[in-house]
């Protein structure tokens, strides 16, 4: 989860690739946020995710300040999954 949180904040893609353009960065952030949301919604993982809920909430709230609608939308979906 830590690597996924890192990608959601920094917008870096695959470990071997560093995203350089703003266009690629926001897409990577949206993708990471959507994966975080799906993991949180997975009922079988529920108890194992408790240590990560606070960080997921912080990342979601941080995404509300983005200039990109897609990032704000994905952040809202993560936030609603947490709540």
C-alpha positions in Angstrom: 0.0 0.0 0.0 2.9 2.4 0.7 4.0 2.3 -2.9 0.4 2.9 -4.1 0.1 5.9 -1.7 3.4 7.2 -3.1 2.1 7.0 -6.7 -1.2 8.6 -5.6 0.7 11.6 -4.2 3.6 11.9 -6.6 2.1 10.7 -9.9 4.9 8.4 -10.7 4.1 5.5 -12.9 5.7 2.0 -12.9 8.7 1.7 -10.6 11.1 1.8 -13.5 9.5 4.8 -15.2 9.5 8.3 -13.9 6.6 10.4 -15.2 7.9 13.6 -16.5 5.0 15.3 -18.2 2.1 16.9 -16.3 -0.4 15.0 -18.5 1.1 11.6 -17.5 1.4 12.7 -13.9 -2.3 13.4 -13.3 -3.3 10.2 -15.1 -1.0 8.1 -12.9 -2.5 9.8 -9.8 -6.1 9.1 -11.0 -5.2 5.5 -11.6 -3.6 5.1 -8.2 -6.6 6.7 -6.5 -9.0 4.4 -8.3 -7.0 1.3 -7.2 -6.9 2.6 -3.6 -10.7 3.0 -3.7 -11.2 -0.5 -5.0 -9.0 -2.0 -2.4 -10.9 -0.1 0.3 -14.2 -1.4 -1.0 -13.0 -5.0 -1.0 -14.8 -6.5 2.0 -12.4 -9.4 2.3 -9.5 -6.9 3.0 -11.4 -4.8 5.5 -9.7 -5.7 8.7 -6.2 -5.6 7.1 -6.7 -2.1 5.9 -7.2 -0.4 9.2 -3.6 0.8 9.5 -3.9 2.5 6.1 -7.3 4.3 6.4 -5.8 7.5 7.9 -3.3 7.8 5.1 -5.9 7.1 2.4 -8.1 9.8 3.9 -5.2 12.3 3.9 -4.4 11.5 0.3 -8.0 11.9 -0.7 -8.3 15.3 1.0 -5.0 16.5 -0.5 -6.4 15.6 -4.0 -9.3 18.0 -3.5 -6.9 20.9 -4.2 -5.9 19.6 -7.6 -6.4 21.6 -10.8 -7.6 18.5 -12.6 -11.2 17.5 -12.3 -10.3 13.8 -12.7 -8.0 13.9 -9.7 -10.6 15.7 -7.6 -13.3 13.2 -8.7 -11.1 10.2 -7.9 -10.2 11.8 -4.5 -13.8 12.2 -3.7 -14.5 8.6 -4.5 -11.7 7.4 -2.2 -13.0 9.7 0.5 -16.5 8.3 0.1 -15.1 4.7 0.2 -13.3 5.5 3.5 -16.4 7.1 5.1 
